[in-house]
Amino acid sequence: RFHSHAERTRSFSAFDMIRAMLSLTLVLAAIATVHAAAASTAQVTPAVPGLRAGAKPDDPSCPDAGAESHVGCDDPIRGGHPFDLWELARSWTPGFCGSSPRMCGKQECDVSAMVPALTLHGMWPSYATPVDGDAAAEDEVDVAAPRRSLREEASVGTSGGKCFWPQTCTKPGWFPKSSPWTYDPSLLPRGPEYEALAPAWYSDGLGSHEWPKHGTCAAWADGTGTTKGLDQKGYYDAMFALAKAEGTPNALVDAMGGSLPLKELQDLFGGAKRVALGCTPRCELVQVLTCYAQGEGTDASPAGPGERADCPCTGVRDSHYDNSCAEAHACAEVKILSPEQTGCGGGGPKPGPGPAHKCTGDVQCCPGVKGPACSTDSDCGGQAGCDHCAHSGYCTDQPRPNRD
C-alpha cells in the first residue's frame, strides 16, 4: 500500500536529519584534526645560537638539502651498475683541522704548515641516480656503510635500499698487468705545487684509503670491464689536474677569519645546484664538493671527469655529510676559519708553498695569496698589489666586496 504524501514527507525529513547530523559530526572531527596539526607545526624551533629558526629551504629544488644519510655498495659495477657521475671533494684545510681536537695531530694541521686554501680530499665515482640496492644484493654486491675516510665523520643512516656510489671495486678485465692494482704512492705527481694542492695525500697518507675505496672503481668504464677506464696513475693525473683547474676562489681566501652568507658562498661555485658544502655544527666550512659528468669511454669522450654538472639533489645535495651547511635551520652565515683560529699547533714540516702560493717581484698581494698582516686599510695602502685589510687580518688584492 502506498504511503500518504504527509507520511512520505515525514519519513524523508527524519532520514535527512540523521544524515545531516552524521555529516556535521564528520566535519567537526576533520576541523579538530586540522587544528591539532596546525598547533603541532606551529611549535617554534628552540633558539640555537647561529641557527635560523623557521628558515625555509635555500634551494627549493632540493627541500631536504643536508638532511639525509646515504650508503654506497661494494663492487656494484661488476654487477651491471656502471657509474655516470664524478664528485670532486676538497677541504677548506683550516676548517677541517679545527673540526675536532684530534685533527690537530695531523701534519697538514700544524699552524706553520697549514695551507689556507681548498686542498684535495678525493675524486669519487658516483651515481646521478641511485641504483637499486636490493637488486645489487642479488648480484652479490654488499651494501656498505655511509662514505667514510680518515677525514670523515658521517652519521650512520638508512637509504631505503638504494646504493648511491660504488666503492671497493674488483679489477676489470681490461686493466693492464703492468699497472699496480694495490695502492702505490710512487705514482702520485711530484713537486711542491702538488704537495700544497693535496697535503693530506703526501703527509698523512690519505691515498692509502682513497685509492682502494674510490679509485679502484675509476678503473671501470662500463658494466663488463672491457672498456678502458683509469688506471692508478691516470686516476691521480685526472684528479690533480681537476683540483688544480678549479683552484680556490679569491673571495674565499679574502673571507678567511670572518664569514660569508650561505648563498654568497654557494654562488662562488655556481649556485646551490652546482655545489655541496660541508660544515661543522658551528657552521664552519670544512668541505666543498663539485660534480662532473663521466666520459663515455670512447676516443672522443674518454673515461674520466668531463664537463662540470649540477650536483643531484638525491644523493649529493640532500646528504648531511656532503651539504650540511645548506640544511634547513642551519647556517645563515658560514665561518671561514683561518689557521690561527683552529687551535692547532705542533706537527710536521710545512709542505713547499708552490708557485700558486707566491707573488712575483715586489708584489705583496696577488690572487690566492695572503698578504702582509694588517689592522686597518691604511696598513695595506703602501703595499704593492694590495687593496684593503681583509677580515682575516691580512692585506688582500681583492676589491672590498659589495654585500648589498
Phi, psi and chi 1 to 4 in degrees:
 res  aa     phi    psi   chi1   chi2   chi3   chi4
   1 ARG       -  135.4 -150.6  169.5   55.1  170.1
   2 PHE   -71.2  143.5  -68.3  104.5      -      -
   3 HIS   -75.7  154.2  -64.9  -71.0      -      -
   4 SER   -69.9  162.5   68.3      -      -      -
   5 HIS   -57.6  -41.1  175.1   74.1      -      -
   6 ALA   -65.7  -41.4      -      -      -      -
   7 GLU   -63.4  -42.0  -73.5  174.4  -28.3      -
   8 ARG   -64.8  -37.1  -78.3 -172.9  -75.7  129.6
   9 THR   -67.6  -43.7  -57.8      -      -      -
  10 ARG   -65.2  -41.3  -77.4 -163.7  -59.4  -88.2
  11 SER   -62.9  -43.3  175.5      -      -      -
  12 PHE   -64.4  -41.6  177.9   79.6      -      -
  13 SER   -63.8  -41.1  -62.2      -      -      -
  14 ALA   -64.2  -43.4      -      -      -      -
  15 PHE   -63.1  -43.0  173.9   78.5      -      -
  16 ASP   -62.8  -37.9 -168.1   51.6      -      -
  17 MET   -65.1  -42.4 -177.9  177.3  -66.9      -
  18 ILE   -61.9  -43.7  -67.7  171.1      -      -
  19 ARG   -62.7  -40.8 -175.4  173.3   62.5  179.5
  20 ALA   -63.2  -40.3      -      -      -      -
  21 MET   -64.8  -40.5  -69.6  175.7   65.9      -
  22 LEU   -64.0  -41.9  -71.4  172.5      -      -
  23 SER   -61.8  -43.0  -61.9      -      -      -
  24 LEU   -62.8  -39.8  179.4   60.3      -      -
  25 THR   -61.3  -43.0  -58.8      -      -      -
  26 LEU   -65.1  -40.7  -68.3  172.5      -      -
  27 VAL   -62.8  -44.9  169.4      -      -      -
  28 LEU   -62.5  -38.5  -69.2  173.8      -      -
  29 ALA   -65.1  -40.3      -      -      -      -
  30 ALA   -64.6  -41.9      -      -      -      -
  31 ILE   -62.1  -41.4  -67.8  173.3      -      -
  32 ALA   -62.6  -38.6      -      -      -      -
  33 THR   -64.5  -43.4  -59.2      -      -      -
  34 VAL   -61.6  -44.2  170.3      -      -      -
  35 HIS   -63.0  -38.8  -82.5  -71.9      -      -
  36 ALA   -65.3  -41.8      -      -      -      -
  37 ALA   -65.0  -40.7      -      -      -      -
  38 ALA   -64.2  -39.9      -      -      -      -
  39 ALA   -64.6  -36.2      -      -      -      -
  40 SER   -66.4  -46.0  174.9      -      -      -
  41 THR   -74.1  -18.0   56.5      -      -      -
  42 ALA   -81.7   -3.9      -      -      -      -
  43 GLN   -61.8  133.0  -67.9  178.9   -7.2      -
  44 VAL   -82.5  131.4  177.8      -      -      -
  45 THR   -63.1  130.5  -56.9      -      -      -
  46 PRO   -54.8  140.2  -22.2   31.7      -      -
  47 ALA   -67.9  125.7      -      -      -      -
  48 VAL  -125.5  129.1  179.6      -      -      -
  49 PRO   -55.2  131.4  -24.5   33.7      -      -
  50 GLY    85.1   -3.1      -      -      -      -
  51 LEU  -107.0  158.6  -57.4 -171.0      -      -
  52 ARG  -104.3   97.8  -63.4  175.0  -67.5  162.2
  53 ALA   -64.5  130.5      -      -      -      -
  54 GLY    72.5   15.9      -      -      -      -
  55 ALA   -68.6  147.9      -      -      -      -
  56 LYS   -90.4  160.2  -64.7 -179.0  179.6  179.4
  57 PRO   -56.9  137.2  -23.4   33.3      -      -
  58 ASP   -72.6  -27.0  -64.3  -72.6      -      -
  59 ASP  -121.5   97.5  177.7    9.9      -      -
  60 PRO   -57.4  -23.9  -23.6   33.7      -      -
  61 SER   -74.3  -10.0   70.6      -      -      -
  62 CYS  -140.8   73.5 -168.3      -      -      -
  63 PRO   -63.8  -20.6   20.6  -32.2      -      -
  64 ASP   -97.8   24.4  -68.0  -28.9      -      -
  65 ALA   -51.2  129.6      -      -      -      -
  66 GLY    71.3   13.5      -      -      -      -
  67 ALA  -108.9   -6.9      -      -      -      -
  68 GLU  -114.0  158.7  -55.6  -66.1  -23.8      -
  69 SER  -116.3  135.7  -67.3      -      -      -
  70 HIS  -125.9  166.7  -62.3  -51.2      -      -
  71 VAL  -130.1  157.8  -64.1      -      -      -
  72 GLY  -108.4  177.9      -      -      -      -
  73 CYS  -126.4  141.8  -66.3      -      -      -
  74 ASP   -77.6  122.7  -72.7  -13.6      -      -
  75 ASP    55.5   45.8 -156.5   22.7      -      -
  76 PRO   -79.4  -18.1   32.2  -35.6      -      -
  77 ILE   -67.5  -41.7  -55.2  174.9      -      -
  78 ARG   -60.0  -27.3 -179.2  173.1   56.3   89.1
  79 GLY   -84.1    5.6      -      -      -      -
  80 GLY   103.6   23.0      -      -      -      -
  81 HIS  -126.8   70.5  -59.3  -72.7      -      -
  82 PRO   -64.2  147.9   22.5  -32.2      -      -
  83 PHE   -87.1  159.7   70.5   93.9      -      -
  84 ASP  -134.5   12.8   55.9   -2.6      -      -
  85 LEU  -145.8  145.1 -175.2   74.6      -      -
  86 TRP  -116.0  144.7  -68.5   91.2      -      -
  87 GLU  -120.8  125.3  -58.2  172.3   20.3      -
  88 LEU  -100.5  115.7  178.6   68.8      -      -
  89 ALA  -106.6  123.7      -      -      -      -
  90 ARG  -129.1  141.5  -64.5 -179.8  -65.3  154.3
  91 SER   -95.0  139.2  -59.9      -      -      -
  92 TRP   -80.2  103.3  175.7 -108.3      -      -
  93 THR   -56.0  -45.7  -56.6      -      -      -
  94 PRO   -59.7  -36.7  -26.4   36.7      -      -
  95 GLY   -66.3  -41.2      -      -      -      -
  96 PHE   -63.5  -45.9  164.7   70.7      -      -
  97 CYS   -66.3  -33.0  -66.1      -      -      -
  98 GLY   -86.0   -0.9      -      -      -      -
  99 SER   -72.8  -22.0   63.5      -      -      -
 100 SER  -159.6  142.2  169.9      -      -      -
 101 PRO   -56.4  -32.0  -26.3   35.2      -      -
 102 ARG   -68.8  -19.9   66.2 -174.3 -179.6   86.8
 103 MET   -68.5  -24.0  -59.8  -56.8  178.3      -
 104 CYS   -64.0  -17.6  -69.3      -      -      -
 105 GLY   -76.4  -10.9      -      -      -      -
 106 LYS   -78.0  145.1  -62.9 -179.0  179.4  -64.5
 107 GLN   -61.7  -36.3  -67.2 -172.2   53.6      -
 108 GLU   -65.5  -15.6   65.6  174.5  -51.6      -
 109 CYS   -98.8    3.3  -67.5      -      -      -
 110 ASP   -62.3  132.4  176.9   83.4      -      -
 111 VAL   -56.7  -37.1  172.4      -      -      -
 112 SER   -73.9  -16.7   65.3      -      -      -
 113 ALA  -106.2  -15.5      -      -      -      -
 114 MET   -63.3  128.6 -154.4  179.0  -61.1      -
 115 VAL   -91.3  114.1  178.8      -      -      -
 116 PRO   -79.1   73.0   29.6  -32.3      -      -
 117 ALA  -160.3  173.1      -      -      -      -
 118 LEU   -79.9  119.4  -68.0  175.0      -      -
 119 THR  -117.1  154.0   59.8      -      -      -
 120 LEU   -68.1  126.7 -174.7   59.6      -      -
 121 HIS   -97.9  -60.0  177.4  170.9      -      -
 122 GLY  -174.6  170.9      -      -      -      -
 123 MET  -125.9  115.9 -171.8  175.6   73.5      -
 124 TRP  -114.7  125.3  -55.8  -32.2      -      -
 125 PRO   -61.2  143.8  -23.6   35.0      -      -
 126 SER  -154.0  178.2 -168.7      -      -      -
 127 TYR  -115.6  128.1  -65.9  117.5      -      -
 128 ALA   -65.9  -32.7      -      -      -      -
 129 THR  -127.1  125.4  -58.7      -      -      -
 130 PRO   -60.0  147.4   20.2  -31.6      -      -
 131 VAL   -92.3  165.3  -59.8      -      -      -
 132 ASP   -74.5  111.3 -171.4  -17.4      -      -
 133 GLY   -65.2  -31.6      -      -      -      -
 134 ASP   -66.9  -41.4  -65.6  -28.2      -      -
 135 ALA   -66.0  -36.9      -      -      -      -
 136 ALA   -62.4  -37.1      -      -      -      -
 137 ALA   -63.9  -34.7      -      -      -      -
 138 GLU   -65.0  -26.8  -65.8  173.7    5.2      -
 139 ASP   -90.0   18.0  -67.0  -34.3      -      -
 140 GLU    60.6   41.3  -61.4 -177.3   -6.1      -
 141 VAL  -105.3  128.5  177.7      -      -      -
 142 ASP   -85.4  132.5  -64.1  -33.0      -      -
 143 VAL   -81.3  124.2  176.4      -      -      -
 144 ALA  -102.1  177.9      -      -      -      -
 145 ALA   -73.6  166.0      -      -      -      -
 146 PRO   -53.0  150.2  -27.8   36.3      -      -
 147 ARG   -53.4  124.7  174.3  156.5   35.6 -141.1
 148 ARG  -133.6  158.1  -67.1  176.3 -179.2  -91.3
 149 SER  -157.2 -174.9   80.4      -      -      -
 150 LEU   -58.4  -21.3  -61.0  172.8      -      -
 151 ARG  -110.0   11.2  -58.2  161.5   68.2   82.8
 152 GLU  -120.4  147.1  -64.7  171.3    6.3      -
 153 GLU  -132.5   73.7  -67.5  -66.5  -28.3      -
 154 ALA   -90.3  145.1      -      -      -      -
 155 SER   -85.9  144.9   59.3      -      -      -
 156 VAL   -78.4  133.4  175.8      -      -      -
 157 GLY  -150.5 -175.6      -      -      -      -
 158 THR  -110.5  157.5   59.6      -      -      -
 159 SER  -130.0   22.3  -66.8      -      -      -
 160 GLY    62.1   34.5      -      -      -      -
 161 GLY    79.2    8.3      -      -      -      -
 162 LYS   -96.2  150.2  -63.5  -64.0 -175.9 -179.0
 163 CYS  -113.4  121.5  172.0      -      -      -
 164 PHE  -100.3  -18.1  -71.1   80.8      -      -
 165 TRP  -157.5  152.8   65.2   84.1      -      -
 166 PRO   -85.1  151.1   32.5  -34.0      -      -
 167 GLN  -155.5  159.7   61.3 -175.9   32.1      -
 168 THR    49.9   62.1  -42.0      -      -      -
 169 CYS   -88.5  153.5  -66.6      -      -      -
 170 THR   -83.1  167.0   54.4      -      -      -
 171 LYS   -73.2  128.1 -172.8 -170.2  -61.5 -174.3
 172 PRO   -76.2  162.9   28.5  -34.2      -      -
 173 GLY   -64.2  -31.7      -      -      -      -
 174 TRP   -73.9  -16.8   75.9  -91.9      -      -
 175 PHE   -61.4  127.5 -157.0   83.6      -      -
 176 PRO   -66.7  139.6   14.8  -20.8      -      -
 177 LYS   -64.3  -26.5  -65.9 -179.1  178.8  179.8
 178 SER   -78.9   -9.8   59.3      -      -      -
 179 SER   -98.0  128.1 -177.7      -      -      -
 180 PRO   -61.9  136.6  -18.6   30.7      -      -
 181 TRP   -94.3  -36.1 -179.4 -109.9      -      -
 182 THR   -77.2  159.1   57.1      -      -      -
 183 TYR   -58.2  130.2  174.9   59.4      -      -
 184 ASP  -133.1   97.8 -175.1   -8.7      -      -
 185 PRO   -64.2  -16.9   22.7  -32.5      -      -
 186 SER   -68.1  -14.7   71.0      -      -      -
 187 LEU   -85.4   -8.5  -62.3  175.8      -      -
 188 LEU   -66.4  145.3  -67.2  172.9      -      -
 189 PRO   -63.1  148.4   20.9  -30.8      -      -
 190 ARG  -112.8  149.0  -67.4  -65.0  166.4 -177.1
 191 GLY   129.8  154.6      -      -      -      -
 192 PRO   -59.9  -30.4   19.2  -31.2      -      -
 193 GLU   -62.2  -41.6  178.1 -178.3    7.4      -
 194 TYR   -75.0  -34.0  -60.9  108.0      -      -
 195 GLU   -65.4  -34.5  -67.3  174.0   12.3      -
 196 ALA   -74.3  -29.7      -      -      -      -
 197 LEU   -75.2  -29.0 -170.3   65.5      -      -
 198 ALA  -145.1   63.4      -      -      -      -
 199 PRO   -58.9  -34.8   18.7  -31.4      -      -
 200 ALA   -65.8  -27.5      -      -      -      -
 201 TRP   -72.8  -30.9  -76.9   70.8      -      -
 202 TYR   -97.0  -36.8  -66.4   89.8      -      -
 203 SER   -99.3  -23.7   62.7      -      -      -
 204 ASP  -122.9    9.2  -67.6  -50.3      -      -
 205 GLY    66.7   30.5      -      -      -      -
 206 LEU   -60.8  -31.2 -179.1   58.5      -      -
 207 GLY   -61.1  -27.3      -      -      -      -
 208 SER   -66.8  -18.7   63.3      -      -      -
 209 HIS   -95.5  -44.3  170.1   90.3      -      -
 210 GLU   -67.7  -40.3  -70.2  -68.8  -48.3      -
 211 TRP   -66.8  -51.4  165.8 -104.8      -      -
 212 PRO   -61.6  -38.1  -22.1   33.6      -      -
 213 LYS   -80.9  -46.7 -175.1  168.8 -173.4  177.9
 214 HIS  -111.2  -40.5  -59.3  -65.9      -      -
 215 GLY   -63.9  -35.0      -      -      -      -
 216 THR   -61.2  -30.8   52.8      -      -      -
 217 CYS   -75.6  -20.0  -62.2      -      -      -
 218 ALA   -67.6  -17.2      -      -      -      -
 219 ALA   -72.7  -14.4      -      -      -      -
 220 TRP   -97.6  126.9  -69.9   76.8      -      -
 221 ALA  -113.7   -8.2      -      -      -      -
 222 ASP  -153.8 -179.5   62.4    7.8      -      -
 223 GLY   -82.1   -5.1      -      -      -      -
 224 THR  -101.0  -19.5   66.6      -      -      -
 225 GLY    80.8   12.3      -      -      -      -
 226 THR   -98.6  -25.8   57.2      -      -      -
 227 THR   -82.4  135.7  -59.5      -      -      -
 228 LYS   -67.0  125.7 -178.5  179.4  179.7 -178.4
 229 GLY  -104.4 -137.4      -      -      -      -
 230 LEU  -111.1  128.4  -60.9  177.1      -      -
 231 ASP   -79.9 -178.3   64.2    8.8      -      -
 232 GLN   -61.6  -45.1 -168.0  169.2  171.5      -
 233 LYS   -66.1  -41.4 -174.5  177.4 -174.2  -54.7
 234 GLY   -62.1  -36.4      -      -      -      -
 235 TYR   -64.1  -46.8  172.8   69.7      -      -
 236 TYR   -64.9  -42.7  -61.8  148.7      -      -
 237 ASP   -61.0  -44.4  -71.3  -12.9      -      -
 238 ALA   -67.0  -40.9      -      -      -      -
 239 MET   -66.6  -47.3  177.0  172.1   58.5      -
 240 PHE   -68.3  -37.7  -83.5   79.3      -      -
 241 ALA   -63.6  -39.8      -      -      -      -
 242 LEU   -68.2  -44.1 -175.3   58.7      -      -
 243 ALA   -63.0  -39.3      -      -      -      -
 244 LYS   -66.4  -41.8 -178.6  179.3  178.5 -179.3
 245 ALA   -65.7  -36.2      -      -      -      -
 246 GLU   -71.4  -41.2  -70.6  -68.2   -8.1      -
 247 GLY    63.6 -168.2      -      -      -      -
 248 THR  -117.3  122.9  -58.7      -      -      -
 249 PRO   -57.2  136.6  -23.6   33.5      -      -
 250 ASN   -60.4  -34.9  -66.4  -36.2      -      -
 251 ALA   -65.5  -27.3      -      -      -      -
 252 LEU   -70.4  -43.8 -174.2   60.5      -      -
 253 VAL   -63.3  -39.7  177.4      -      -      -
 254 ASP   -63.8  -32.4 -179.7   54.0      -      -
 255 ALA   -82.0   -4.7      -      -      -      -
 256 MET   -54.9  129.8 -175.0  171.1   58.1      -
 257 GLY    94.4  -10.4      -      -      -      -
 258 GLY  -125.3 -136.1      -      -      -      -
 259 SER  -152.3  166.0   63.6      -      -      -
 260 LEU  -132.3  143.1  -73.1  172.1      -      -
 261 PRO   -58.4  144.8  -22.5   33.4      -      -
 262 LEU   -53.6  -48.1  174.4   62.8      -      -
 263 LYS   -62.3  -39.7 -176.2  179.5 -175.1  -55.8
 264 GLU   -64.1  -37.7 -170.8  171.6  -37.8      -
 265 LEU   -68.2  -43.1 -177.5   57.1      -      -
 266 GLN   -60.7  -39.9  -69.3  169.5  -31.0      -
 267 ASP   -65.3  -24.5  -72.9  -14.4      -      -
 268 LEU   -62.4  -22.3  -67.1 -179.6      -      -
 269 PHE  -116.3   16.5  -59.0   94.5      -      -
 270 GLY   105.3    1.3      -      -      -      -
 271 GLY   108.7  172.9      -      -      -      -
 272 ALA   -61.1  -30.5      -      -      -      -
 273 LYS   -80.1  -13.5  -67.2 -176.4  178.7 -179.0
 274 ARG  -103.7    0.9  -53.5  -75.4  -81.4 -175.3
 275 VAL  -154.4  151.0   67.0      -      -      -
 276 ALA  -120.8  136.4      -      -      -      -
 277 LEU  -122.0  121.5  -59.3  168.3      -      -
 278 GLY   -95.7  132.3      -      -      -      -
 279 CYS  -126.7  157.7  -84.2      -      -      -
 280 THR   -76.8  169.5   68.6      -      -      -
 281 PRO   -60.9  -15.9  -26.1   36.0      -      -
 282 ARG   -92.9   13.1  -61.0  179.0  -62.2  -84.2
 283 CYS    62.9   37.0  -69.1      -      -      -
 284 GLU  -100.1  127.6  -63.1  159.8  -10.1      -
 285 LEU   -62.8  130.1  179.7   65.8      -      -
 286 VAL  -117.2  -42.0  173.7      -      -      -
 287 GLN  -144.4  147.7 -179.4  165.3  -83.8      -
 288 VAL  -122.9  127.4  172.6      -      -      -
 289 LEU  -124.5  127.1 -171.6  146.6      -      -
 290 THR  -122.7  159.7   44.5      -      -      -
 291 CYS  -121.8  152.3  -59.3      -      -      -
 292 TYR  -146.4  148.5  -52.1   82.8      -      -
 293 ALA   -73.2  149.7      -      -      -      -
 294 GLN   -86.5  137.1  157.9   72.6  -40.9      -
 295 GLY   -65.9  164.3      -      -      -      -
 296 GLU   -86.4   -5.3  -62.2  176.2   -1.8      -
 297 GLY    80.2   22.3      -      -      -      -
 298 THR  -111.7  172.0   64.2      -      -      -
 299 ASP   -62.5  -37.5  -69.3  -20.3      -      -
 300 ALA   -76.3  -26.9      -      -      -      -
 301 SER  -140.2   76.5  176.9      -      -      -
 302 PRO   -65.0  156.3   22.9  -32.1      -      -
 303 ALA   -61.5  145.0      -      -      -      -
 304 GLY   132.3  173.3      -      -      -      -
 305 PRO   -66.6  129.5   23.8  -32.9      -      -
 306 GLY  -109.4 -128.5      -      -      -      -
 307 GLU   -67.6  146.0  -66.2  -65.2  -38.6      -
 308 ARG   -59.0  139.6  178.7   88.3  178.8  -86.9
 309 ALA  -133.0  161.3      -      -      -      -
 310 ASP   -62.0  143.1  -74.5   -7.5      -      -
 311 CYS   -82.8  127.3  -68.6      -      -      -
 312 PRO   -62.9  147.1   20.9  -30.7      -      -
 313 CYS   -63.4  -55.6  172.7      -      -      -
 314 THR   -76.0  113.4  -57.9      -      -      -
 315 GLY   110.2  -28.4      -      -      -      -
 316 VAL  -124.2  -66.7  178.6      -      -      -
 317 ARG   -71.3  -22.4  -73.8 -174.2  -72.7  133.0
 318 ASP   -90.4    1.3   70.6  -15.0      -      -
 319 SER   -78.9  129.5  164.0      -      -      -
 320 HIS   -66.1  -38.7 -177.5   71.8      -      -
 321 TYR   -65.8  -46.2  170.9   72.2      -      -
 322 ASP   -75.6  -35.2  -68.4  -29.6      -      -
 323 ASN  -135.0   37.5 -156.4   25.3      -      -
 324 SER   -65.0  -25.5   52.2      -      -      -
 325 CYS   -59.5  -30.5  -60.7      -      -      -
 326 ALA   -96.6    3.5      -      -      -      -
 327 GLU   -63.2  141.1 -174.5  175.7    4.8      -
 328 ALA   -57.0  143.0      -      -      -      -
 329 HIS    68.7   16.1  -47.2  -62.9      -      -
 330 ALA   -98.7 -116.7      -      -      -      -
 331 CYS   -97.9  110.3  -52.3      -      -      -
 332 ALA   -71.7  -39.4      -      -      -      -
 333 GLU  -122.3  139.3  -63.3  -93.6  -26.0      -
 334 VAL  -108.0  124.7  179.0      -      -      -
 335 LYS   -79.4  136.9  -59.7  171.8 -174.0  173.9
 336 ILE  -111.8   95.6  -46.1  -61.2      -      -
 337 LEU   -66.5  147.5  -66.7 -171.6      -      -
 338 SER   -96.5  163.3   67.2      -      -      -
 339 PRO   -55.4  -36.1  -29.4   37.3      -      -
 340 GLU   -69.3  -20.6  -65.8   75.5   17.5      -
 341 GLN   -89.4   -3.5  -68.5  174.0  -41.4      -
 342 THR   -78.4  -24.5   62.2      -      -      -
 343 GLY    80.1   10.9      -      -      -      -
 344 CYS   -93.7  155.2  -66.5      -      -      -
 345 GLY  -161.7  165.3      -      -      -      -
 346 GLY    74.2 -173.3      -      -      -      -
 347 GLY   112.8 -164.7      -      -      -      -
 348 GLY   -92.6 -170.1      -      -      -      -
 349 PRO   -70.0  154.8   26.2  -34.8      -      -
 350 LYS   -76.8  132.2 -179.8  178.4  179.9  179.3
 351 PRO   -62.8  151.7  -17.1   28.7      -      -
 352 GLY   -55.5  143.4      -      -      -      -
 353 PRO   -68.1  -30.0   23.8  -32.2      -      -
 354 GLY    74.2  158.8      -      -      -      -
 355 PRO   -59.8  -30.7  -13.0   18.5      -      -
 356 ALA   -72.4   -9.8      -      -      -      -
 357 HIS  -115.4   24.7  -63.9  -83.6      -      -
 358 LYS  -131.1  148.3  -70.4 -177.5  178.1  179.8
 359 CYS   -96.8  155.6  -63.6      -      -      -
 360 THR   -95.0  151.8   58.2      -      -      -
 361 GLY    60.8 -136.9      -      -      -      -
 362 ASP   -90.4    3.0  -64.4  -30.9      -      -
 363 VAL   -68.0  130.2  175.6      -      -      -
 364 GLN   -97.5  -26.0  -62.4  -62.5  -50.8      -
 365 CYS  -126.8  131.5  -65.1      -      -      -
 366 CYS  -153.5  166.6   57.3      -      -      -
 367 PRO   -55.2  130.8  -29.1   37.3      -      -
 368 GLY    78.4    5.9      -      -      -      -
 369 VAL  -120.8  132.3  175.9      -      -      -
 370 LYS   -74.9  125.6 -176.2  169.8   63.4  176.3
 371 GLY   -82.6 -166.2      -      -      -      -
 372 PRO   -63.2  154.8  -20.4   32.3      -      -
 373 ALA   -64.0  146.9      -      -      -      -
 374 CYS  -153.3  161.8   59.6      -      -      -
 375 SER  -123.0  -25.4   56.1      -      -      -
 376 THR  -137.4  166.2   66.3      -      -      -
 377 ASP   -61.5  -29.1  -72.8  -11.1      -      -
 378 SER   -65.4  -26.0   60.5      -      -      -
 379 ASP   -66.0  -20.8  -64.5  -27.1      -      -
 380 CYS  -101.4   -9.2  -54.8      -      -      -
 381 GLY   -59.8  -36.4      -      -      -      -
 382 GLY   -95.9    7.1      -      -      -      -
 383 GLN   -94.6  127.8  -55.1  -71.6  -12.4      -
 384 ALA   -60.8  126.4      -      -      -      -
 385 GLY    86.0   -4.9      -      -      -      -
 386 CYS   -93.9  143.1  -61.1      -      -      -
 387 ASP  -103.7  -49.8 -179.4   84.0      -      -
 388 HIS  -160.2  176.8   68.7  -81.2      -      -
 389 CYS   -89.5  117.9 -174.0      -      -      -
 390 ALA   -81.7  172.3      -      -      -      -
 391 HIS   -58.2  -28.8  -65.6  -62.0      -      -
 392 SER   -69.0  -14.4   60.7      -      -      -
 393 GLY    88.5   18.7      -      -      -      -
 394 TYR  -132.8  149.8  -65.7   89.4      -      -
 395 CYS   -67.9  149.6  -61.9      -      -      -
 396 THR  -134.7  154.6  176.3      -      -      -
 397 ASP   -85.2  -10.8   69.0  -47.1      -      -
 398 GLN   -79.3  137.8  -64.7  -60.0  -63.7      -
 399 PRO   -59.9  149.7  -20.5   31.6      -      -
 400 ARG   -59.6  126.3 -172.0  176.5  -63.5  -78.7
 401 PRO   -66.2  144.9   23.6  -32.8      -      -
 402 ASN   -92.8  112.0 -177.9    0.2      -      -
 403 ARG   -95.0    9.3  -58.0  -67.9  176.2   85.2
 404 ASP   -67.0      -  -65.3  -21.6      -      -
